[in-house]
Amino acid sequence: MSLRIHAFPPSPRGFKALSFANHIGIDFEFVLVDLTKGAQRTPEFAKLNLNQRMPVLEEDGWSLWESNAILQYLATKKPELGLLPKDERGRADVSRWMFWESAHWDQACAMLIWERFVKGLFGGGPADPAEVEKGLANFHRAAKVLDQHLKGRDFVCGALTCADFALGSPMILAEPAGFPLEDYAEIRRWYGRLAALPAWSKTQAMGQMPAAA
């Protein structure tokens, strides 16, 4: 098989690439990058991505990293699905939200995921209250934007696109990370649609995060 996706399924960024590939129904080989064992720091993996981060798409001796770039590339494999619009404004809208996800939403979610869940998993000690407060402030700032935008929309750009997979992936750890979603009914409604996709449950079954100590 010429296309491989190197990822750690319980990680939102790894989940993002795998769930999208599962959704479009493309044939690929899944290669586990076990972050709990430092697999991303091996010389072999560094040849694929000098940043030593997953996910990485590998195809015919070529590698592509950055999860959102992977989604957009995969979308070009099945243009008929419309997950990356062909018209310039539609494509720019999808890119806009994917850039926003990287700069704002992912950063806010990642801070809470690290402090409240992953930190303990990797023996980093208890959550730092100051960092949690910073994470909550960032989360509320971003969530207000996303929640307001989703009013009257089934998905972020109207129809289902790459942007939804990008923005939805951190939500797989919403519960252990304690995302304060009580006041964000639109986000909860939107995420319910994503979680109902067969690809979502299929990807969740590919790997479970170990329990925190």
C-alpha positions in Angstrom: 0.0 0.0 0.0 1.5 3.3 -1.0 -0.2 5.6 1.5 0.6 5.4 5.2 -0.6 7.5 8.1 1.7 7.5 11.1 -0.3 8.6 14.1 -1.4 8.1 17.8 -5.2 7.7 17.6 -6.0 9.0 21.2 -4.2 12.3 20.4 -6.5 14.9 18.8 -4.1 15.7 16.0 -3.6 12.1 15.2 -7.3 11.4 15.5 -7.9 14.3 13.1 -5.9 12.7 10.3 -7.2 9.2 10.9 -10.9 10.1 11.2 -10.8 12.1 8.0 -9.1 9.2 6.1 -11.7 6.8 7.5 -14.5 9.2 6.5 -13.5 9.5 2.9 -12.9 5.8 2.6 -9.4 5.9 1.2 -7.1 2.9 1.5 -4.2 3.5 3.8 -1.9 1.7 6.1 -2.1 2.8 9.8 1.3 3.0 11.5 1.1 3.5 15.3 3.4 6.2 16.7 3.1 5.3 20.4 3.7 8.6 22.2 3.8 6.9 25.5 6.9 5.1 24.5 8.6 8.0 22.7 8.2 6.6 19.3 8.2 10.1 17.8 11.8 10.6 18.9 13.3 7.7 17.0 15.8 8.4 14.1 13.5 6.6 11.8 10.5 8.8 12.6 12.7 12.0 12.5 13.4 11.2 8.8 9.7 11.6 8.2 9.3 14.7 10.3 12.3 16.6 11.8 9.8 18.2 14.3 9.4 14.7 15.8 5.6 15.1 15.9 2.8 13.1 14.5 0.7 12.7 12.4 2.7 12.2 9.2 1.3 11.1 5.9 3.8 9.1 3.8 3.2 8.3 0.1 5.7 7.0 -2.4 8.7 8.2 -0.6 7.2 11.6 0.2 6.1 12.7 3.6 3.7 15.4 4.7 3.3 16.7 8.2 1.0 19.2 9.9 -2.4 17.6 10.5 -4.4 20.3 8.7 -2.2 20.1 5.6 -2.8 16.3 5.7 -6.6 16.8 5.8 -6.5 19.2 2.8 -4.3 16.9 0.8 -6.5 13.9 1.6 -9.5 15.9 0.5 -8.0 16.3 -3.0 -8.1 12.5 -3.3 -11.9 12.5 -3.2 -12.9 15.9 -4.7 -16.4 14.6 -5.4 -17.2 14.6 -1.6 -16.9 18.4 -1.5 -14.9 18.4 1.8 -12.6 21.0 0.4 -14.6 23.3 -1.9 -13.5 23.9 -5.4 -14.6 27.6 -5.6 -12.0 30.1 -4.3 -14.2 31.7 -1.6 -15.4 28.3 -0.3 -11.9 27.0 -0.1 -10.7 30.2 1.6 -13.5 29.9 4.2 -12.4 26.3 5.1 -8.7 27.4 5.3 -9.7 30.4 7.4 -11.3 28.1 10.1 -8.4 25.6 9.9 -5.9 28.4 10.4 -8.0 29.6 13.3 -8.1 26.1 14.8 -4.3 25.9 14.8 -3.8 29.4 16.2 -6.6 29.6 18.8 -8.9 26.6 19.3 -6.2 23.9 19.4 -4.0 26.0 21.7 -6.8 26.6 24.2 -7.9 23.0 24.2 -4.4 21.6 24.3 -3.6 23.5 27.5 -6.5 22.0 29.4 -5.9 18.5 27.9 -2.3 18.7 29.1 -2.8 20.1 32.6 -5.9 18.1 33.5 -5.2 14.8 31.8 -2.0 14.1 29.9 0.3 15.6 32.4 -0.7 13.0 35.0 -0.6 10.3 32.4 3.1 10.9 31.8 4.0 11.4 35.4 4.2 15.2 35.2 2.5 15.7 38.6 -0.8 17.6 39.4 -2.3 20.3 37.3 -0.9 23.8 37.8 -3.9 26.0 38.9 -2.4 29.1 37.2 -2.0 27.2 33.9 -5.6 25.8 34.2 -7.0 29.3 34.7 -5.1 30.5 31.7 -6.4 27.6 29.7 -10.0 28.2 30.8 -9.7 31.9 29.8 -8.4 31.0 26.4 -11.0 28.3 26.0 -13.9 30.6 26.8 -12.5 33.3 24.4 -12.3 30.8 21.5 -15.5 28.9 22.4 -17.6 32.1 22.3 -16.4 32.7 18.7 -17.1 29.2 17.6 -20.4 28.9 19.4 -21.7 32.2 17.9 -20.6 31.2 14.4 -22.4 27.9 14.6 -25.8 29.4 15.1 -28.0 28.5 12.2 -25.3 26.2 10.7 -25.1 22.4 10.8 -21.4 22.6 10.2 -18.7 25.3 10.4 -18.8 26.2 6.7 -22.4 25.2 6.2 -21.8 21.7 4.8 -19.4 19.1 6.3 -15.8 20.0 5.4 -12.2 19.5 6.5 -12.7 22.3 8.9 -15.1 20.3 11.0 -12.7 17.5 11.4 -10.0 19.9 12.4 -12.1 21.7 15.0 -13.9 18.7 16.3 -10.8 16.5 17.0 -9.9 18.1 20.4 -13.4 17.3 21.6 -12.6 13.6 21.9 -10.9 14.5 25.2 -13.5 17.1 26.3 -14.6 15.0 29.3 -11.2 14.1 30.8 -9.9 17.6 30.1 -12.9 19.2 31.7 -13.9 21.5 28.8 -16.5 24.0 30.3 -19.1 23.4 27.6 -22.2 24.2 29.7 -22.8 27.6 28.1 -22.0 26.5 24.6 -25.1 24.7 23.3 -24.2 25.2 19.6 -20.8 23.6 20.1 -22.4 20.6 21.8 -25.1 20.3 19.0 -22.5 20.5 16.3 -20.1 18.1 18.0 -23.0 15.6 18.4 -23.3 15.5 14.6 -19.6 14.8 14.2 -19.6 12.1 16.9 -22.4 10.4 15.1 -20.3 9.9 11.9 -19.3 6.2 11.5 -15.7 7.3 10.9 -15.6 8.9 14.4 -16.4 5.7 16.3 -14.3 3.7 13.9 -11.3 5.9 14.7 -12.0 5.9 18.4 -11.8 2.1 18.3 -8.3 2.2 16.8 -6.7 3.2 20.1 -7.7 4.2 23.5 -5.7 6.6 25.7 -4.3 4.8 28.8 -5.8 5.8 32.1 -4.2 8.6 34.0 -2.3 7.6 37.1 
